[in-house]
């Protein structure tokens, strides 16, 4: 994943490493999915929240790259 304007380096507890993290809007755009699908992926643990104490929710870029087509089918 290349560096995006609204991406940050952040610690992901699930991955146990520093990852590239995206804001919610950027993650949805990058993945070409609606917010509802993003929420479903969080609920199933497929996407990771990073630095949940920060002012805005960030999505772990490593978890985004692990999503496949089956994860996006309802």
MOPAC internal coordinates of N, CA, C and O (Angstrom, degrees):
PM7 1SCF
backbone

  N    0.0000 0     0.00 0     0.00 0    0    0    0
  C    1.4483 1     0.00 0     0.00 0    1    0    0
  C    1.5166 1   107.69 1     0.00 0    2    1    0
  O    1.2310 1   120.33 1   -53.79 1    3    2    1
  N    1.3006 1   116.98 1   126.21 1    3    2    1
  C    1.4622 1   119.00 1   178.88 1    5    3    2
  C    1.5258 1   109.88 1   -80.55 1    6    5    3
  O    1.2310 1   120.84 1   -18.01 1    7    6    5
  N    1.3123 1   115.99 1   161.99 1    7    6    5
  C    1.4546 1   122.11 1  -178.05 1    9    7    6
  C    1.5254 1   109.82 1   -69.37 1   10    9    7
  O    1.2310 1   120.05 1   -54.61 1   11   10    9
  N    1.3141 1   117.52 1   125.39 1   11   10    9
  C    1.4527 1   123.22 1   178.74 1   13   11   10
  C    1.5228 1   109.82 1  -104.89 1   14   13   11
  O    1.2310 1   120.41 1   -24.94 1   15   14   13
  N    1.3256 1   116.83 1   155.06 1   15   14   13
  C    1.4555 1   121.78 1  -176.55 1   17   15   14
  C    1.5251 1   112.89 1   -55.27 1   18   17   15
  O    1.2310 1   119.63 1   137.68 1   19   18   17
  N    1.3198 1   118.30 1   -42.32 1   19   18   17
  C    1.4597 1   120.86 1  -178.52 1   21   19   18
  C    1.5323 1   111.35 1  -105.69 1   22   21   19
  O    1.2310 1   121.60 1  -134.30 1   23   22   21
  N    1.3221 1   114.55 1    45.70 1   23   22   21
  C    1.4615 1   120.64 1   175.33 1   25   23   22
  C    1.5306 1   108.77 1  -119.16 1   26   25   23
  O    1.2310 1   121.41 1   -22.26 1   27   26   25
  N    1.3126 1   114.90 1   157.74 1   27   26   25
  C    1.4565 1   121.31 1  -174.32 1   29   27   26
  C    1.5174 1   109.54 1  -140.63 1   30   29   27
  O    1.2310 1   120.46 1   -25.09 1   31   30   29
  N    1.3064 1   116.73 1   154.91 1   31   30   29
  C    1.4613 1   120.61 1   169.61 1   33   31   30
  C    1.5182 1   106.76 1   -87.24 1   34   33   31
  O    1.2310 1   120.66 1   -49.57 1   35   34   33
  N    1.3245 1   116.34 1   130.43 1   35   34   33
  C    1.4620 1   120.72 1  -176.74 1   37   35   34
  C    1.5247 1   109.62 1  -151.90 1   38   37   35
  O    1.2310 1   120.67 1   -20.94 1   39   38   37
  N    1.3162 1   116.33 1   159.06 1   39   38   37
  C    1.4597 1   122.50 1   178.34 1   41   39   38
  C    1.5234 1   110.00 1   -83.82 1   42   41   39
  O    1.2310 1   120.57 1   -50.52 1   43   42   41
  N    1.3243 1   116.52 1   129.48 1   43   42   41
  C    1.4646 1   122.04 1   174.84 1   45   43   42
  C    1.5237 1   107.69 1  -107.83 1   46   45   43
  O    1.2310 1   120.87 1   -62.04 1   47   46   45
  N    1.3198 1   115.95 1   117.96 1   47   46   45
  C    1.4699 1   121.11 1   179.33 1   49   47   46
  C    1.5260 1   111.71 1   -63.62 1   50   49   47
  O    1.2310 1   120.20 1   143.16 1   51   50   49
  N    1.3199 1   117.22 1   -36.84 1   51   50   49
  C    1.4695 1   121.25 1  -178.50 1   53   51   50
  C    1.5287 1   111.83 1   -67.75 1   54   53   51
  O    1.2310 1   120.45 1   139.26 1   55   54   53
  N    1.3289 1   116.74 1   -40.74 1   55   54   53
  C    1.4689 1   121.51 1  -179.07 1   57   55   54
  C    1.5260 1   112.57 1   -86.71 1   58   57   55
  O    1.2310 1   120.67 1   163.71 1   59   58   57
  N    1.3340 1   116.33 1   -16.29 1   59   58   57
  C    1.4741 1   122.90 1  -177.44 1   61   59   58
  C    1.5297 1   111.32 1    57.69 1   62   61   59
  O    1.2310 1   121.05 1  -135.89 1   63   62   61
  N    1.3404 1   115.59 1    44.11 1   63   62   61
  C    1.4533 1   120.23 1   178.09 1   65   63   62
  C    1.5299 1   110.56 1  -161.33 1   66   65   63
  O    1.2310 1   121.22 1   -14.22 1   67   66   65
  N    1.3157 1   115.28 1   165.78 1   67   66   65
  C    1.4546 1   121.01 1   173.33 1   69   67   66
  C    1.5229 1   107.33 1   -78.02 1   70   69   67
  O    1.2310 1   121.03 1   -50.15 1   71   70   69
  N    1.3247 1   115.64 1   129.85 1   71   70   69
  C    1.4637 1   121.34 1  -176.70 1   73   71   70
  C    1.5235 1   110.03 1  -127.81 1   74   73   71
  O    1.2310 1   120.82 1   -13.84 1   75   74   73
  N    1.3081 1   116.05 1   166.16 1   75   74   73
  C    1.4484 1   121.78 1   169.16 1   77   75   74
  C    1.5228 1   106.08 1   -81.37 1   78   77   75
  O    1.2310 1   120.04 1   -54.30 1   79   78   77
  N    1.3219 1   117.52 1   125.70 1   79   78   77
  C    1.4580 1   121.74 1  -177.09 1   81   79   78
  C    1.5163 1   110.08 1  -118.34 1   82   81   79
  O    1.2310 1   121.02 1   -35.95 1   83   82   81
  N    1.3167 1   115.65 1   144.05 1   83   82   81
  C    1.4602 1   121.99 1  -178.45 1   85   83   82
  C    1.5179 1   110.79 1  -115.91 1   86   85   83
  O    1.2310 1   120.90 1   -30.96 1   87   86   85
  N    1.3302 1   115.88 1   149.04 1   87   86   85
  C    1.4569 1   120.34 1   170.93 1   89   87   86
  C    1.5200 1   107.79 1   -67.41 1   90   89   87
  O    1.2310 1   120.46 1   -22.45 1   91   90   89
  N    1.3356 1   116.73 1   157.55 1   91   90   89
  C    1.4642 1   121.12 1  -176.12 1   93   91   90
  C    1.5261 1   112.99 1   -53.60 1   94   93   91
  O    1.2310 1   120.54 1   132.51 1   95   94   93
  N    1.3135 1   116.57 1   -47.49 1   95   94   93
  C    1.4634 1   120.15 1  -178.01 1   97   95   94
  C    1.5219 1   111.20 1   -60.89 1   98   97   95
  O    1.2310 1   120.89 1   137.64 1   99   98   97
  N    1.3186 1   115.90 1   -42.36 1   99   98   97
  C    1.4658 1   120.43 1   179.69 1  101   99   98
  C    1.5214 1   111.47 1   -66.49 1  102  101   99
  O    1.2310 1   120.59 1   140.57 1  103  102  101
  N    1.3234 1   116.47 1   -39.43 1  103  102  101
  C    1.4650 1   120.17 1   178.84 1  105  103  102
  C    1.5260 1   110.43 1   -62.53 1  106  105  103
  O    1.2310 1   120.42 1   135.23 1  107  106  105
  N    1.3226 1   116.81 1   -44.77 1  107  106  105
  C    1.4699 1   120.44 1   179.51 1  109  107  106
  C    1.5310 1   110.50 1   -63.47 1  110  109  107
  O    1.2310 1   120.05 1   138.00 1  111  110  109
  N    1.3280 1   117.50 1   -42.00 1  111  110  109
  C    1.4705 1   120.75 1   178.20 1  113  111  110
  C    1.5213 1   110.97 1   -64.81 1  114  113  111
  O    1.2310 1   120.62 1   134.64 1  115  114  113
  N    1.3347 1   116.43 1   -45.36 1  115  114  113
  C    1.4569 1   121.43 1  -178.77 1  117  115  114
  C    1.5340 1   110.68 1   -59.81 1  118  117  115
  O    1.2310 1   120.96 1   140.28 1  119  118  117
  N    1.3344 1   115.77 1   -39.72 1  119  118  117
  C    1.4618 1   120.80 1  -177.49 1  121  119  118
  C    1.5350 1   113.02 1   -88.06 1  122  121  119
  O    1.2310 1   120.29 1   171.93 1  123  122  121
  N    1.3357 1   117.04 1    -8.07 1  123  122  121
  C    1.4704 1   122.15 1  -177.68 1  125  123  122
  C    1.5239 1   111.53 1    57.77 1  126  125  123
  O    1.2310 1   121.03 1  -131.57 1  127  126  125
  N    1.3404 1   115.64 1    48.43 1  127  126  125
  C    1.4661 1   120.96 1  -179.89 1  129  127  126
  C    1.5331 1   109.85 1  -133.53 1  130  129  127
  O    1.2310 1   120.23 1   -23.20 1  131  130  129
  N    1.3454 1   117.17 1   156.80 1  131  130  129
  C    1.4707 1   120.52 1   175.65 1  133  131  130
  C    1.5367 1   110.81 1   -76.71 1  134  133  131
  O    1.2310 1   121.24 1   -18.65 1  135  134  133
  N    1.3317 1   115.23 1   161.35 1  135  134  133
  C    1.4709 1   120.48 1   179.59 1  137  135  134
  C    1.5236 1   112.36 1   -55.84 1  138  137  135
  O    1.2310 1   119.75 1   142.83 1  139  138  137
  N    1.3329 1   118.09 1   -37.17 1  139  138  137
  C    1.4639 1   120.59 1  -178.27 1  141  139  138
  C    1.5260 1   110.45 1   -59.25 1  142  141  139
  O    1.2310 1   120.54 1   137.54 1  143  142  141
  N    1.3087 1   116.57 1   -42.46 1  143  142  141
  C    1.4600 1   120.61 1   178.99 1  145  143  142
  C    1.5233 1   110.24 1   -65.07 1  146  145  143
  O    1.2310 1   120.41 1   142.33 1  147  146  145
  N    1.3183 1   116.83 1   -37.67 1  147  146  145
  C    1.4660 1   121.31 1   176.22 1  149  147  146
  C    1.5238 1   109.35 1   -58.87 1  150  149  147
  O    1.2310 1   120.70 1   134.17 1  151  150  149
  N    1.3305 1   116.27 1   -45.83 1  151  150  149
  C    1.4702 1   121.29 1   178.55 1  153  151  150
  C    1.5160 1   112.15 1   -61.43 1  154  153  151
  O    1.2310 1   120.54 1   139.24 1  155  154  153
  N    1.3243 1   116.57 1   -40.76 1  155  154  153
  C    1.4695 1   120.68 1   178.28 1  157  155  154
  C    1.5303 1   110.87 1   -62.33 1  158  157  155
  O    1.2310 1   120.62 1   140.49 1  159  158  157
  N    1.3278 1   116.42 1   -39.51 1  159  158  157
  C    1.4650 1   120.43 1  -179.80 1  161  159  158
  C    1.5313 1   111.53 1   -69.00 1  162  161  159
  O    1.2310 1   120.39 1   146.31 1  163  162  161
  N    1.3320 1   116.87 1   -33.69 1  163  162  161
  C    1.4706 1   120.06 1   173.69 1  165  163  162
  C    1.5230 1   109.97 1   -65.64 1  166  165  163
  O    1.2310 1   120.82 1   135.90 1  167  166  165
  N    1.3378 1   116.04 1   -44.10 1  167  166  165
  C    1.4695 1   121.12 1  -176.76 1  169  167  166
  C    1.5214 1   112.12 1   -62.11 1  170  169  167
  O    1.2310 1   120.27 1   146.17 1  171  170  169
  N    1.3235 1   117.09 1   -33.83 1  171  170  169
  C    1.4631 1   120.46 1  -179.38 1  173  171  170
  C    1.5292 1   112.47 1   -88.61 1  174  173  171
  O    1.2310 1   120.42 1   175.96 1  175  174  173
  N    1.3446 1   116.80 1    -4.04 1  175  174  173
  C    1.4600 1   120.28 1   179.24 1  177  175  174
  C    1.5160 1   113.81 1    83.22 1  178  177  175
  O    1.2310 1   120.21 1  -174.56 1  179  178  177
  N    1.3248 1   117.21 1     5.44 1  179  178  177
  C    1.4697 1   120.36 1   179.56 1  181  179  178
  C    1.5270 1   111.13 1   -70.60 1  182  181  179
  O    1.2310 1   120.13 1   145.76 1  183  182  181
  N    1.3391 1   117.35 1   -34.24 1  183  182  181
  C    1.4588 1   122.61 1   174.82 1  185  183  182
  C    1.5103 1   109.16 1  -106.36 1  186  185  183
  O    1.2310 1   120.75 1   -35.09 1  187  186  185
  N    1.3083 1   116.17 1   144.91 1  187  186  185
  C    1.4591 1   122.02 1  -179.32 1  189  187  186
  C    1.5213 1   110.79 1  -106.86 1  190  189  187
  O    1.2310 1   120.97 1   -40.08 1  191  190  189
  N    1.3220 1   115.75 1   139.92 1  191  190  189
  C    1.4618 1   122.34 1   172.09 1  193  191  190
  C    1.5240 1   106.56 1   -89.49 1  194  193  191
  O    1.2310 1   120.70 1   -46.07 1  195  194  193
  N    1.3165 1   116.27 1   133.93 1  195  194  193
  C    1.4645 1   119.49 1   176.74 1  197  195  194
  C    1.5143 1   109.71 1  -115.28 1  198  197  195
  O    1.2310 1   121.21 1   -33.85 1  199  198  197
  N    1.3245 1   115.29 1   146.15 1  199  198  197
  C    1.4562 1   122.77 1  -178.81 1  201  199  198
  C    1.5216 1   111.44 1    44.99 1  202  201  199
  O    1.2310 1   119.86 1  -119.13 1  203  202  201
  N    1.3434 1   117.87 1    60.87 1  203  202  201
  C    1.4598 1   120.23 1  -176.22 1  205  203  202
  C    1.5327 1   113.70 1   -62.43 1  206  205  203
  O    1.2310 1   119.46 1   165.06 1  207  206  205
  N    1.3246 1   118.64 1   -14.94 1  207  206  205
  C    1.4503 1   121.09 1   178.64 1  209  207  206
  C    1.5158 1   113.59 1   -84.23 1  210  209  207
  O    1.2310 1   119.42 1   174.88 1  211  210  209
  N    1.3237 1   118.71 1    -5.12 1  211  210  209
  C    1.4598 1   121.26 1  -178.45 1  213  211  210
  C    1.5261 1   110.45 1   -75.73 1  214  213  211
  O    1.2310 1   120.86 1    -9.98 1  215  214  213
  N    1.3254 1   115.95 1   170.02 1  215  214  213
  C    1.4652 1   119.40 1  -174.83 1  217  215  214
  C    1.5197 1   113.32 1   -67.83 1  218  217  215
  O    1.2310 1   119.78 1   153.52 1  219  218  217
  N    1.3171 1   118.02 1   -26.48 1  219  218  217
  C    1.4582 1   120.07 1   176.61 1  221  219  218
  C    1.5227 1   109.87 1  -129.92 1  222  221  219
  O    1.2310 1   121.04 1   -32.09 1  223  222  221
  N    1.3091 1   115.61 1   147.91 1  223  222  221
  C    1.4520 1   122.07 1  -179.20 1  225  223  222
  C    1.5252 1   109.55 1   -71.07 1  226  225  223
  O    1.2310 1   120.65 1   -46.22 1  227  226  225
  N    1.3149 1   116.36 1   133.78 1  227  226  225
  C    1.4617 1   121.61 1   177.73 1  229  227  226
  C    1.5155 1   109.44 1  -119.57 1  230  229  227
  O    1.2310 1   121.07 1   -31.30 1  231  230  229
  N    1.3253 1   115.55 1   148.70 1  231  230  229
  C    1.4632 1   122.38 1  -178.79 1  233  231  230
  C    1.5226 1   109.15 1  -109.26 1  234  233  231
  O    1.2310 1   120.60 1   -47.58 1  235  234  233
  N    1.3066 1   116.45 1   132.42 1  235  234  233
  C    1.4601 1   122.46 1   178.73 1  237  235  234
  C    1.5328 1   110.12 1   -64.77 1  238  237  235
  O    1.2310 1   120.48 1   -58.12 1  239  238  237
  N    1.3222 1   116.68 1   121.88 1  239  238  237
  C    1.4504 1   121.84 1   179.90 1  241  239  238
  C    1.5215 1   113.05 1   -65.54 1  242  241  239
  O    1.2310 1   120.32 1   147.43 1  243  242  241
  N    1.3153 1   116.99 1   -32.57 1  243  242  241
  C    1.4694 1   120.30 1   178.47 1  245  243  242
  C    1.5228 1   110.20 1   -64.28 1  246  245  243
  O    1.2310 1   120.36 1   138.41 1  247  246  245
  N    1.3413 1   116.92 1   -41.59 1  247  246  245
  C    1.4704 1   119.21 1   178.77 1  249  247  246
  C    1.5292 1   110.82 1   -67.84 1  250  249  247
  O    1.2310 1   119.93 1   147.82 1  251  250  249
  N    1.3390 1   117.73 1   -32.18 1  251  250  249
  C    1.4709 1   120.69 1   176.37 1  253  251  250
  C    1.5228 1   109.97 1   -61.43 1  254  253  251
  O    1.2310 1   120.55 1   135.72 1  255  254  253
  N    1.3197 1   116.55 1   -44.28 1  255  254  253
  C    1.4617 1   120.36 1  -176.89 1  257  255  254
  C    1.5276 1   113.22 1   -68.29 1  258  257  255
  O    1.2310 1   120.20 1   161.72 1  259  258  257
  N    1.3287 1   117.21 1   -18.28 1  259  258  257
  C    1.4645 1   121.01 1   179.29 1  261  259  258
  C    1.5246 1   113.34 1   -87.21 1  262  261  259
  O    1.2310 1   120.33 1   171.54 1  263  262  261
  N    1.3397 1   116.97 1    -8.46 1  263  262  261
  C    1.4621 1   120.84 1  -179.89 1  265  263  262
  C    1.5326 1   108.80 1   -72.87 1  266  265  263
  O    1.2310 1   121.02 1   -44.33 1  267  266  265
  N    1.3373 1   115.66 1   135.67 1  267  266  265
  C    1.4641 1   118.74 1   176.33 1  269  267  266
  C    1.5370 1   109.66 1  -121.18 1  270  269  267
  O    1.2310 1   120.40 1    -1.34 1  271  270  269
  N    1.2845 1   116.84 1   178.66 1  271  270  269
  C    1.4551 1   122.27 1  -176.05 1  273  271  270
  C    1.5168 1   113.64 1   -58.01 1  274  273  271
  O    1.2310 1   119.78 1   143.28 1  275  274  273
  N    1.3211 1   118.02 1   -36.72 1  275  274  273
  C    1.4598 1   121.21 1   179.66 1  277  275  274
  C    1.5204 1   111.08 1   -65.28 1  278  277  275
  O    1.2310 1   120.04 1   146.13 1  279  278  277
  N    1.3471 1   117.53 1   -33.87 1  279  278  277
  C    1.4514 1   120.40 1   178.69 1  281  279  278
  C    1.5260 1   111.43 1   -65.81 1  282  281  279
  O    1.2310 1   120.32 1   154.83 1  283  282  281
  N    1.3308 1   117.00 1   -25.17 1  283  282  281
  C    1.4549 1   121.21 1  -176.43 1  285  283  282
  C    1.5233 1   113.57 1   -92.17 1  286  285  283
  O    1.2310 1   120.14 1   173.53 1  287  286  285
  N    1.3291 1   117.34 1    -6.47 1  287  286  285
  C    1.4576 1   120.69 1   178.14 1  289  287  286
  C    1.5113 1   109.94 1   -87.38 1  290  289  287
  O    1.2310 1   120.93 1   -46.13 1  291  290  289
  N    1.3419 1   115.82 1   133.87 1  291  290  289
  C    1.4577 1   121.63 1  -177.72 1  293  291  290
  C    1.4616 1   110.75 1   -82.42 1  294  293  291
  O    1.2310 1   120.10 1   180.00 1  295  294  293

